[in-house]
Amino acid sequence: MADMNGQVALVTGGIRGIGAAICDRLAARGMTVAAGYSRDKEAADRFLESHRGSSVHQGNIGAVEDCERVVQEVLNQHGRLDVLVNNAGITADKTVRRMTPGEWDRVVQVNLSGAFYLSRAILQHMLDRGSGRIVNISSIIGESGNIGQANYAAAKAGLFGLTMSLAQETARKGITVNSVAPGYVSTEMVAAVPQDALDRVIAKIPAGRLGEPDEIARVVEFLADPESGFITGQIYSVNGGQYM
C-alpha cells in the first residue's frame, strides 16, 4: 500500500461506531483525521485525547451552511483534504402510512443531501490538486429495502446514484468516488434493536453473525489508498452474504 503520511481525511459521524473505526484505520496509516459530529461533545473530547494531531468539527450535516463551514475549517486547520468519507446517518423508522413528511425530509436531508453538500464543498479543492477520494457509506437497506425504513432506504439508495454520477464527472481528474454498503454491524444503533428481532436478523446472515466496524473500515482504507485510483463508481457490499 502507498504512503498516506501527511494526507488528511474528513470522516462524518467519525467519533463512534463505524466512523470511529474508519478514523482509527486511516490514522494508523499515517493520515490526519478530522471527525465530524453533531451533538456528543464528551465523545468528541475523548476522540481528541486518543487521536493526537487530529481534529473534531461540530455541525448539522443536513444544513448546507454547516457542511461548507466544516470543510473550510478542515482546510484552514490542516491545509489540505485528501479523503472525504460520508458516513454520518440517522434513522426515523415508521411505515409509509405513519411516517410524517418531516421524518421523511429529516432522514433524506442528513443521509443523502449531506453527502452532496460535503462533496460539492470539497470538490474544487480536489480538482485543483488533481487528486482525491470520496467514499459514501450506504447500507444493505439501500439495496434491499426494509419494512418501516422507506426514508432510510431511499436515502441510502440515492447514495448509489450520487456515487456513480460524481464518479463519471471526476474520473479524468484524479478523483475516485465509491460506495460501501454495510450489512448489520455491531454498533450502538444495532445494539438498540430488541434481542429477539436481532436474533431473527442474524439467522438470515449466511456468515451467522453481525459484522464488526473494523471490517467496514478496512474496505474504506483500501478505497482511500492512493493506489486505488482505477476503482471508481463502485458499490462494495460488506454484509456477511445477507444480500447477494
C-alpha positions in Angstrom: 0.0 0.0 0.0 1.1 3.5 -0.7 2.3 6.0 1.8 -0.5 8.1 3.3 1.5 10.1 5.8 0.6 13.8 5.6 -2.8 13.2 4.0 -6.0 14.4 5.6 -9.3 12.7 5.8 -12.7 14.1 6.9 -15.0 11.4 8.3 -18.5 12.5 9.2 -20.0 10.7 12.2 -16.4 9.9 13.0 -16.4 9.8 16.8 -18.2 6.5 17.3 -19.2 3.2 15.6 -18.2 2.6 12.0 -16.9 6.2 11.7 -14.6 5.9 14.7 -13.2 2.6 13.2 -12.6 4.3 9.9 -10.7 7.1 11.7 -8.6 4.5 13.5 -7.7 2.7 10.3 -6.8 5.9 8.4 -4.8 7.3 11.4 -2.9 4.0 11.6 -1.8 4.6 8.0 -0.4 8.0 9.0 -3.3 10.2 8.0 -4.6 13.1 10.0 -8.3 12.6 10.6 -10.9 15.2 11.1 -14.0 13.8 12.6 -17.4 15.4 12.1 -20.1 15.1 14.8 -23.4 16.6 15.6 -24.0 16.7 19.4 -21.9 14.5 21.7 -19.2 16.9 22.9 -17.9 14.4 25.5 -17.4 11.7 22.9 -15.7 14.3 20.7 -13.3 15.3 23.5 -12.5 11.6 24.1 -11.7 11.2 20.4 -9.2 14.1 20.6 -7.5 12.6 23.6 -6.9 9.3 21.7 -6.1 10.9 18.3 -3.4 13.5 18.7 -2.9 15.9 15.9 -6.4 15.2 14.6 -9.5 17.5 15.0 -13.2 17.4 15.6 -15.8 19.6 13.9 -19.4 20.1 15.1 -22.2 20.7 12.7 -25.6 19.6 11.3 -24.8 17.6 8.2 -28.3 18.3 6.9 -27.5 22.0 6.6 -25.5 23.2 3.6 -24.1 26.1 5.6 -22.7 23.8 8.3 -21.2 21.4 5.7 -19.4 24.3 3.9 -18.2 25.7 7.2 -16.8 22.3 8.3 -14.9 21.8 5.1 -13.4 25.2 5.3 -12.4 24.6 9.0 -10.6 21.4 8.0 -8.8 23.2 5.1 -7.9 26.1 7.4 -6.6 23.9 10.2 -4.8 21.2 8.1 -4.1 22.9 4.8 -5.5 20.1 2.6 -8.2 17.5 2.4 -7.4 14.2 0.5 -10.2 11.9 1.6 -13.9 12.5 2.3 -15.9 9.8 4.0 -19.6 10.5 4.1 -20.5 8.2 7.0 -23.0 10.1 9.2 -26.6 9.0 9.2 -29.8 8.9 11.2 -33.0 6.9 11.3 -36.6 7.7 12.0 -38.4 4.4 11.4 -42.1 4.1 10.6 -44.2 2.6 7.9 -45.0 4.9 5.0 -48.6 5.2 6.2 -47.5 6.5 9.6 -44.4 8.4 8.6 -44.6 12.2 8.6 -43.3 14.4 5.9 -40.9 15.9 8.5 -39.5 12.4 9.3 -39.0 11.7 5.7 -37.3 15.0 5.0 -35.0 14.8 8.0 -33.6 11.4 7.2 -33.1 12.2 3.5 -31.6 15.5 4.3 -28.9 14.1 6.6 -28.3 10.7 4.9 -28.3 11.9 1.2 -28.3 15.7 0.9 -25.4 15.9 3.5 -23.2 13.8 1.3 -24.0 16.0 -1.7 -23.3 19.2 0.3 -19.9 18.0 1.5 -18.8 16.5 -1.8 -19.7 19.8 -3.5 -17.9 21.8 -0.9 -14.7 19.9 -1.2 -14.8 19.2 -5.0 -13.0 22.4 -6.2 -10.1 21.8 -3.8 -9.7 18.2 -5.1 -10.0 19.3 -8.7 -7.3 22.0 -8.2 -5.0 19.4 -6.6 -5.8 16.7 -9.3 -6.5 14.0 -6.7 -9.0 12.9 -4.1 -11.0 10.1 -2.7 -14.7 10.2 -1.8 -16.3 7.2 -0.1 -20.0 7.2 0.6 -21.2 4.8 3.4 -24.6 3.5 2.2 -26.3 0.4 3.6 -27.7 -3.0 2.8 -31.1 -1.4 3.3 -30.4 0.8 0.3 -30.0 -2.4 -1.8 -32.9 -4.5 -0.4 -35.3 -2.0 1.2 -36.9 -2.7 4.6 -40.3 -2.5 6.2 -40.6 0.7 8.2 -37.5 2.3 6.7 -38.6 3.8 3.4 -36.9 7.1 4.2 -33.6 5.5 5.2 -33.7 3.0 2.2 -34.5 5.8 -0.3 -31.6 8.0 1.1 -29.1 5.1 1.1 -30.1 4.0 -2.4 -29.8 7.6 -3.5 -26.1 7.5 -2.5 -25.5 4.9 -5.2 -26.8 7.3 -7.8 -24.7 10.2 -6.4 -21.7 8.0 -6.3 -21.9 6.8 -9.9 -22.8 10.3 -11.3 -20.0 12.1 -9.4 -17.5 9.3 -10.3 -18.2 9.9 -14.0 -17.8 13.6 -13.6 -14.4 13.4 -11.9 -12.8 10.2 -13.3 -10.4 12.1 -15.6 -9.5 14.5 -12.8 -7.7 12.1 -10.5 -10.7 11.7 -8.1 -12.4 8.5 -7.3 -15.9 8.1 -5.8 -17.1 4.8 -4.4 -19.8 3.4 -2.0 -19.6 0.9 0.8 -22.8 -0.8 1.8 -22.5 -2.4 5.2 -24.9 -5.1 6.4 -25.8 -5.3 10.1 -22.8 -4.3 12.1 -22.2 -4.3 15.9 -22.7 -0.6 16.7 -24.8 1.4 19.1 -27.6 1.7 16.6 -27.9 -2.0 16.1 -27.5 -2.6 19.9 -30.7 -0.7 20.4 -32.7 -3.3 18.4 -34.6 -5.7 20.6 -32.7 -9.0 21.1 -35.5 -11.2 19.6 -35.6 -9.1 16.5 -31.8 -9.1 16.3 -31.7 -12.9 16.5 -34.1 -13.1 13.5 -31.7 -10.8 11.6 -28.6 -12.9 12.4 -30.5 -16.0 11.4 -30.7 -14.6 7.9 -27.0 -13.8 7.6 -25.1 -16.7 6.0 -22.0 -15.8 8.0 -24.0 -16.3 11.1 -23.0 -13.2 12.9 -23.0 -9.4 12.9 -20.2 -7.6 11.2 -17.6 -5.6 13.1 -17.0 -1.8 12.5 -13.3 -2.6 11.6 -14.5 -4.9 8.8 -16.2 -1.9 7.1 -13.2 0.4 7.9 -10.7 -1.9 6.1 -12.7 -1.5 2.9 -12.7 2.2 3.3 -9.0 2.2 3.9 -8.5 0.2 0.7 -10.6 2.7 -1.4 -8.8 5.7 0.2 -5.4 4.4 -0.7 -3.6 6.4 -3.4 -3.0 3.1 -5.3 -6.8 2.6 -5.7 -7.0 5.2 -8.5 -8.5 2.8 -11.1 -11.5 2.0 -8.9 -14.4 4.4 -9.1 -18.2 4.4 -9.3 -18.4 1.0 -7.5 -20.5 -0.4 -4.7 -18.8 -2.6 -2.1 -21.3 -4.7 -0.2 -20.0 -5.9 3.2 -22.8 -7.9 4.7 -21.8 -11.5 5.5 -23.7 -12.7 2.4 -27.1 -11.4 3.6 -27.7 -9.7 0.3 -26.2 -11.0 -2.9 
